[in-house]
Amino acid sequence: MKKEEIPQDKSALENMTRELCYAKNADGKYTTGLSTGWEVKKDALDNAWDDIKERIEDARKAVKNGEKSPIHYFMELRLMDMMILKGYTGFWGFSIKRHLKPAVFAKLGDEKLKLYAKAFEVSLEELKNFKG
């Protein structure tokens, strides 16, 4: 691809970042150029975000239906998995799995809940009173 052919399609990330691409200059030598995005990549990212939004909505419904604790919802909302949440809270994985159960979550003290609230960047009240 020639440097002037580097795609400059609109994307969700165009105002935040540019992608470094290698292309040939007028002399036929490789050089670098910046791209705001490619249509195909934009479509793939849009599909990924749609999947994430669906997972967040499913988590919200699970909390509302009493199947999961608010920790499950906020994990999805903040794009966290068990390993990331373990790192932020210092809890063991098996403890977090237990805390995902509504009955166990309801018995957690404020000190443990504060660690979750801090990790999720929400207030303690928002975590405790989340209804889905």
URSULCOR-V551765 format. One record per residue. N is the residue number from 1. RES is the residue in three letters. OMEGA is omega in degrees with one decimal (999 if undefined). Layout:
N;RES;OMEGA / N;RES;OMEGA
This chain:
1;MET;177.2 / 2;LYS;-176.0 / 3;LYS;-178.8 / 4;GLU;179.5 / 5;GLU;179.0 / 6;ILE;-176.9 / 7;PRO;177.4 / 8;GLN;-178.9 / 9;ASP;177.0 / 10;LYS;177.2 / 11;SER;180.0 / 12;ALA;-177.0 / 13;LEU;-172.0 / 14;GLU;-180.0 / 15;ASN;-176.6 / 16;MET;-173.4 / 17;THR;174.0 / 18;ARG;179.1 / 19;GLU;178.4 / 20;LEU;179.6 / 21;CYS;174.4 / 22;TYR;-179.3 / 23;ALA;178.9 / 24;LYS;177.2 / 25;ASN;-177.4 / 26;ALA;179.5 / 27;ASP;-179.7 / 28;GLY;178.9 / 29;LYS;-179.6 / 30;TYR;177.4 / 31;THR;179.2 / 32;THR;175.6 / 33;GLY;-179.0 / 34;LEU;178.3 / 35;SER;175.3 / 36;THR;177.4 / 37;GLY;177.6 / 38;TRP;-177.8 / 39;GLU;-178.7 / 40;VAL;178.6 / 41;LYS;177.5 / 42;LYS;179.6 / 43;ASP;179.1 / 44;ALA;178.3 / 45;LEU;178.0 / 46;ASP;177.9 / 47;ASN;179.0 / 48;ALA;179.2 / 49;TRP;175.6 / 50;ASP;177.6 / 51;ASP;179.5 / 52;ILE;178.4 / 53;LYS;178.5 / 54;GLU;178.5 / 55;ARG;178.4 / 56;ILE;178.9 / 57;GLU;176.9 / 58;ASP;178.4 / 59;ALA;177.8 / 60;ARG;179.5 / 61;LYS;179.6 / 62;ALA;176.9 / 63;VAL;-179.2 / 64;LYS;-178.7 / 65;ASN;178.0 / 66;GLY;-179.3 / 67;GLU;-177.2 / 68;LYS;176.4 / 69;SER;178.1 / 70;PRO;177.7 / 71;ILE;178.8 / 72;HIS;-180.0 / 73;TYR;-176.8 / 74;PHE;173.4 / 75;MET;179.5 / 76;GLU;-178.5 / 77;LEU;-177.6 / 78;ARG;177.4 / 79;LEU;-179.7 / 80;MET;168.9 / 81;ASP;-175.6 / 82;MET;-177.8 / 83;MET;179.3 / 84;ILE;-179.5 / 85;LEU;175.1 / 86;LYS;-179.9 / 87;GLY;-179.1 / 88;TYR;-173.4 / 89;THR;-175.3 / 90;GLY;178.0 / 91;PHE;172.9 / 92;TRP;179.9 / 93;GLY;-178.9 / 94;PHE;177.5 / 95;SER;179.0 / 96;ILE;178.3 / 97;LYS;177.3 / 98;ARG;-177.9 / 99;HIS;176.0 / 100;LEU;178.4 / 101;LYS;-177.2 / 102;PRO;-178.5 / 103;ALA;178.9 / 104;VAL;179.2 / 105;PHE;-177.6 / 106;ALA;-178.2 / 107;LYS;-177.9 / 108;LEU;177.7 / 109;GLY;-177.5 / 110;ASP;-178.1 / 111;GLU;177.4 / 112;LYS;-179.6 / 113;LEU;177.9 / 114;LYS;177.4 / 115;LEU;176.4 / 116;TYR;-178.5 / 117;ALA;178.4 / 118;LYS;179.7 / 119;ALA;-177.8 / 120;PHE;-178.3 / 121;GLU;174.9 / 122;VAL;177.2 / 123;SER;176.9 / 124;LEU;180.0 / 125;GLU;179.2 / 126;GLU;178.5 / 127;LEU;-176.5 / 128;LYS;-173.5 / 129;ASN;179.4 / 130;PHE;-177.9 / 131;LYS;179.6 / 132;GLY;999
